[in-house]
Amino acid sequence: AACGFAAVLVALLASGEVRTLLMGIITSALSMGS
């Protein structure tokens, strides 16, 4: 399962738009967490 998730993650990171969107989500989550 972890290996499959990693493969999907790499595929997503290959797309600049998706990476930007992901970074925005992660940043928001971290901001709310702290």
mmCIF file of the N, C-alpha and C atoms, coordinates in Angstrom:
data_MODEL
# 
_entry.id   MODEL 
# 
loop_
_atom_site.group_PDB 
_atom_site.id 
_atom_site.type_symbol 
_atom_site.label_atom_id 
_atom_site.label_alt_id 
_atom_site.label_comp_id 
_atom_site.label_asym_id 
_atom_site.label_entity_id 
_atom_site.label_seq_id 
_atom_site.pdbx_PDB_ins_code 
_atom_site.Cartn_x 
_atom_site.Cartn_y 
_atom_site.Cartn_z 
_atom_site.occupancy 
_atom_site.B_iso_or_equiv 
_atom_site.pdbx_formal_charge 
_atom_site.auth_seq_id 
_atom_site.auth_comp_id 
_atom_site.auth_asym_id 
_atom_site.auth_atom_id 
_atom_site.pdbx_PDB_model_num 
ATOM 1   N N  . ALA A 1 1  ? 0.841  -1.205 0.000   1.00 0.00 ? 1  ALA A N  1 
ATOM 2   C CA . ALA A 1 1  ? 0.000  0.000  0.000   1.00 0.00 ? 1  ALA A CA 1 
ATOM 3   C C  . ALA A 1 1  ? 0.877  1.256  0.000   1.00 0.00 ? 1  ALA A C  1 
ATOM 4   N N  . ALA A 1 2  ? 1.901  1.248  0.840   1.00 0.00 ? 2  ALA A N  1 
ATOM 5   C CA . ALA A 1 2  ? 2.798  2.408  0.923   1.00 0.00 ? 2  ALA A CA 1 
ATOM 6   C C  . ALA A 1 2  ? 3.501  2.635  -0.407  1.00 0.00 ? 2  ALA A C  1 
ATOM 7   N N  . CYS A 1 3  ? 3.902  1.546  -1.048  1.00 0.00 ? 3  CYS A N  1 
ATOM 8   C CA . CYS A 1 3  ? 4.615  1.642  -2.330  1.00 0.00 ? 3  CYS A CA 1 
ATOM 9   C C  . CYS A 1 3  ? 3.690  2.246  -3.383  1.00 0.00 ? 3  CYS A C  1 
ATOM 10  N N  . GLY A 1 4  ? 2.441  1.802  -3.393  1.00 0.00 ? 4  GLY A N  1 
ATOM 11  C CA . GLY A 1 4  ? 1.478  2.328  -4.355  1.00 0.00 ? 4  GLY A CA 1 
ATOM 12  C C  . GLY A 1 4  ? 1.239  3.807  -4.113  1.00 0.00 ? 4  GLY A C  1 
ATOM 13  N N  . PHE A 1 5  ? 1.140  4.169  -2.845  1.00 0.00 ? 5  PHE A N  1 
ATOM 14  C CA . PHE A 1 5  ? 0.911  5.572  -2.496  1.00 0.00 ? 5  PHE A CA 1 
ATOM 15  C C  . PHE A 1 5  ? 2.088  6.425  -2.959  1.00 0.00 ? 5  PHE A C  1 
ATOM 16  N N  . ALA A 1 6  ? 3.306  5.894  -2.779  1.00 0.00 ? 6  ALA A N  1 
ATOM 17  C CA . ALA A 1 6  ? 4.511  6.622  -3.193  1.00 0.00 ? 6  ALA A CA 1 
ATOM 18  C C  . ALA A 1 6  ? 4.494  6.848  -4.698  1.00 0.00 ? 6  ALA A C  1 
ATOM 19  N N  . ALA A 1 7  ? 4.073  5.816  -5.446  1.00 0.00 ? 7  ALA A N  1 
ATOM 20  C CA . ALA A 1 7  ? 4.025  5.928  -6.907  1.00 0.00 ? 7  ALA A CA 1 
ATOM 21  C C  . ALA A 1 7  ? 3.034  7.017  -7.317  1.00 0.00 ? 7  ALA A C  1 
ATOM 22  N N  . VAL A 1 8  ? 1.886  7.046  -6.650  1.00 0.00 ? 8  VAL A N  1 
ATOM 23  C CA . VAL A 1 8  ? 0.872  8.060  -6.955  1.00 0.00 ? 8  VAL A CA 1 
ATOM 24  C C  . VAL A 1 8  ? 1.408  9.441  -6.593  1.00 0.00 ? 8  VAL A C  1 
ATOM 25  N N  . LEU A 1 9  ? 2.098  9.520  -5.461  1.00 0.00 ? 9  LEU A N  1 
ATOM 26  C CA . LEU A 1 9  ? 2.646  10.797 -5.009  1.00 0.00 ? 9  LEU A CA 1 
ATOM 27  C C  . LEU A 1 9  ? 3.642  11.335 -6.027  1.00 0.00 ? 9  LEU A C  1 
ATOM 28  N N  . VAL A 1 10 ? 4.507  10.454 -6.525  1.00 0.00 ? 10 VAL A N  1 
ATOM 29  C CA . VAL A 1 10 ? 5.505  10.864 -7.522  1.00 0.00 ? 10 VAL A CA 1 
ATOM 30  C C  . VAL A 1 10 ? 4.806  11.360 -8.782  1.00 0.00 ? 10 VAL A C  1 
ATOM 31  N N  . ALA A 1 11 ? 3.757  10.649 -9.195  1.00 0.00 ? 11 ALA A N  1 
ATOM 32  C CA . ALA A 1 11 ? 3.027  11.034 -10.401 1.00 0.00 ? 11 ALA A CA 1 
ATOM 33  C C  . ALA A 1 11 ? 2.388  12.414 -10.211 1.00 0.00 ? 11 ALA A C  1 
ATOM 34  N N  . LEU A 1 12 ? 1.866  12.654 -9.017  1.00 0.00 ? 12 LEU A N  1 
ATOM 35  C CA . LEU A 1 12 ? 1.232  13.944 -8.744  1.00 0.00 ? 12 LEU A CA 1 
ATOM 36  C C  . LEU A 1 12 ? 2.272  15.058 -8.719  1.00 0.00 ? 12 LEU A C  1 
ATOM 37  N N  . LEU A 1 13 ? 3.419  14.771 -8.094  1.00 0.00 ? 13 LEU A N  1 
ATOM 38  C CA . LEU A 1 13 ? 4.469  15.783 -7.993  1.00 0.00 ? 13 LEU A CA 1 
ATOM 39  C C  . LEU A 1 13 ? 5.025  16.131 -9.367  1.00 0.00 ? 13 LEU A C  1 
ATOM 40  N N  . ALA A 1 14 ? 4.862  15.210 -10.323 1.00 0.00 ? 14 ALA A N  1 
ATOM 41  C CA . ALA A 1 14 ? 5.362  15.459 -11.674 1.00 0.00 ? 14 ALA A CA 1 
ATOM 42  C C  . ALA A 1 14 ? 4.561  16.588 -12.316 1.00 0.00 ? 14 ALA A C  1 
ATOM 43  N N  . SER A 1 15 ? 3.356  16.827 -11.815 1.00 0.00 ? 15 SER A N  1 
ATOM 44  C CA . SER A 1 15 ? 2.518  17.890 -12.353 1.00 0.00 ? 15 SER A CA 1 
ATOM 45  C C  . SER A 1 15 ? 2.684  19.154 -11.510 1.00 0.00 ? 15 SER A C  1 
ATOM 46  N N  . GLY A 1 16 ? 3.161  20.207 -12.118 1.00 0.00 ? 16 GLY A N  1 
ATOM 47  C CA . GLY A 1 16 ? 3.410  21.454 -11.395 1.00 0.00 ? 16 GLY A CA 1 
ATOM 48  C C  . GLY A 1 16 ? 2.157  22.010 -10.734 1.00 0.00 ? 16 GLY A C  1 
ATOM 49  N N  . GLU A 1 17 ? 1.038  21.991 -11.466 1.00 0.00 ? 17 GLU A N  1 
ATOM 50  C CA . GLU A 1 17 ? -0.198 22.550 -10.918 1.00 0.00 ? 17 GLU A CA 1 
ATOM 51  C C  . GLU A 1 17 ? -0.644 21.778 -9.693  1.00 0.00 ? 17 GLU A C  1 
ATOM 52  N N  . VAL A 1 18 ? -0.604 20.447 -9.798  1.00 0.00 ? 18 VAL A N  1 
ATOM 53  C CA . VAL A 1 18 ? -1.034 19.618 -8.674  1.00 0.00 ? 18 VAL A CA 1 
ATOM 54  C C  . VAL A 1 18 ? -0.104 19.838 -7.490  1.00 0.00 ? 18 VAL A C  1 
ATOM 55  N N  . ARG A 1 19 ? 1.209  19.963 -7.772  1.00 0.00 ? 19 ARG A N  1 
ATOM 56  C CA . ARG A 1 19 ? 2.172  20.168 -6.688  1.00 0.00 ? 19 ARG A CA 1 
ATOM 57  C C  . ARG A 1 19 ? 1.879  21.487 -5.979  1.00 0.00 ? 19 ARG A C  1 
ATOM 58  N N  . THR A 1 20 ? 1.601  22.519 -6.754  1.00 0.00 ? 20 THR A N  1 
ATOM 59  C CA . THR A 1 20 ? 1.295  23.821 -6.164  1.00 0.00 ? 20 THR A CA 1 
ATOM 60  C C  . THR A 1 20 ? 0.047  23.729 -5.286  1.00 0.00 ? 20 THR A C  1 
ATOM 61  N N  . LEU A 1 21 ? -0.966 23.019 -5.801  1.00 0.00 ? 21 LEU A N  1 
ATOM 62  C CA . LEU A 1 21 ? -2.209 22.863 -5.054  1.00 0.00 ? 21 LEU A CA 1 
ATOM 63  C C  . LEU A 1 21 ? -1.945 22.099 -3.761  1.00 0.00 ? 21 LEU A C  1 
ATOM 64  N N  . LEU A 1 22 ? -1.158 21.019 -3.881  1.00 0.00 ? 22 LEU A N  1 
ATOM 65  C CA . LEU A 1 22 ? -0.843 20.208 -2.704  1.00 0.00 ? 22 LEU A CA 1 
ATOM 66  C C  . LEU A 1 22 ? -0.096 21.041 -1.673  1.00 0.00 ? 22 LEU A C  1 
ATOM 67  N N  . MET A 1 23 ? 0.886  21.807 -2.122  1.00 0.00 ? 23 MET A N  1 
ATOM 68  C CA . MET A 1 23 ? 1.667  22.622 -1.195  1.00 0.00 ? 23 MET A CA 1 
ATOM 69  C C  . MET A 1 23 ? 0.764  23.625 -0.486  1.00 0.00 ? 23 MET A C  1 
ATOM 70  N N  . GLY A 1 24 ? -0.202 24.166 -1.211  1.00 0.00 ? 24 GLY A N  1 
ATOM 71  C CA . GLY A 1 24 ? -1.128 25.117 -0.607  1.00 0.00 ? 24 GLY A CA 1 
ATOM 72  C C  . GLY A 1 24 ? -1.947 24.452 0.482   1.00 0.00 ? 24 GLY A C  1 
ATOM 73  N N  . ILE A 1 25 ? -2.414 23.228 0.195   1.00 0.00 ? 25 ILE A N  1 
ATOM 74  C CA . ILE A 1 25 ? -3.215 22.483 1.168   1.00 0.00 ? 25 ILE A CA 1 
ATOM 75  C C  . ILE A 1 25 ? -2.376 22.146 2.391   1.00 0.00 ? 25 ILE A C  1 
ATOM 76  N N  . ILE A 1 26 ? -1.151 21.662 2.155   1.00 0.00 ? 26 ILE A N  1 
ATOM 77  C CA . ILE A 1 26 ? -0.268 21.279 3.261   1.00 0.00 ? 26 ILE A CA 1 
ATOM 78  C C  . ILE A 1 26 ? 0.057  22.499 4.116   1.00 0.00 ? 26 ILE A C  1 
ATOM 79  N N  . THR A 1 27 ? 0.349  23.614 3.460   1.00 0.00 ? 27 THR A N  1 
ATOM 80  C CA . THR A 1 27 ? 0.680  24.835 4.192   1.00 0.00 ? 27 THR A CA 1 
ATOM 81  C C  . THR A 1 27 ? -0.500 25.279 5.056   1.00 0.00 ? 27 THR A C  1 
ATOM 82  N N  . SER A 1 28 ? -1.701 25.210 4.483   1.00 0.00 ? 28 SER A N  1 
ATOM 83  C CA . SER A 1 28 ? -2.899 25.600 5.234   1.00 0.00 ? 28 SER A CA 1 
ATOM 84  C C  . SER A 1 28 ? -3.089 24.687 6.431   1.00 0.00 ? 28 SER A C  1 
ATOM 85  N N  . ALA A 1 29 ? -2.909 23.386 6.211   1.00 0.00 ? 29 ALA A N  1 
ATOM 86  C CA . ALA A 1 29 ? -3.090 22.412 7.283   1.00 0.00 ? 29 ALA A CA 1 
ATOM 87  C C  . ALA A 1 29 ? -2.089 22.670 8.400   1.00 0.00 ? 29 ALA A C  1 
ATOM 88  N N  . LEU A 1 30 ? -0.844 22.963 8.030   1.00 0.00 ? 30 LEU A N  1 
ATOM 89  C CA . LEU A 1 30 ? 0.190  23.212 9.037   1.00 0.00 ? 30 LEU A CA 1 
ATOM 90  C C  . LEU A 1 30 ? -0.120 24.493 9.798   1.00 0.00 ? 30 LEU A C  1 
ATOM 91  N N  . SER A 1 31 ? -0.623 25.492 9.089   1.00 0.00 ? 31 SER A N  1 
ATOM 92  C CA . SER A 1 31 ? -0.947 26.763 9.731   1.00 0.00 ? 31 SER A CA 1 
ATOM 93  C C  . SER A 1 31 ? -2.055 26.565 10.757  1.00 0.00 ? 31 SER A C  1 
ATOM 94  N N  . MET A 1 32 ? -3.073 25.786 10.389  1.00 0.00 ? 32 MET A N  1 
ATOM 95  C CA . MET A 1 32 ? -4.188 25.533 11.304  1.00 0.00 ? 32 MET A CA 1 
ATOM 96  C C  . MET A 1 32 ? -3.739 24.644 12.460  1.00 0.00 ? 32 MET A C  1 
ATOM 97  N N  . GLY A 1 33 ? -2.795 23.748 12.172  1.00 0.00 ? 33 GLY A N  1 
ATOM 98  C CA . GLY A 1 33 ? -2.317 22.832 13.209  1.00 0.00 ? 33 GLY A CA 1 
ATOM 99  C C  . GLY A 1 33 ? -1.551 23.573 14.292  1.00 0.00 ? 33 GLY A C  1 
ATOM 100 N N  . SER A 1 34 ? -0.825 24.610 13.890  1.00 0.00 ? 34 SER A N  1 
ATOM 101 C CA . SER A 1 34 ? -0.026 25.341 14.856  1.00 0.00 ? 34 SER A CA 1 
ATOM 102 C C  . SER A 1 34 ? -0.758 26.606 15.293  1.00 0.00 ? 34 SER A C  1 
# 
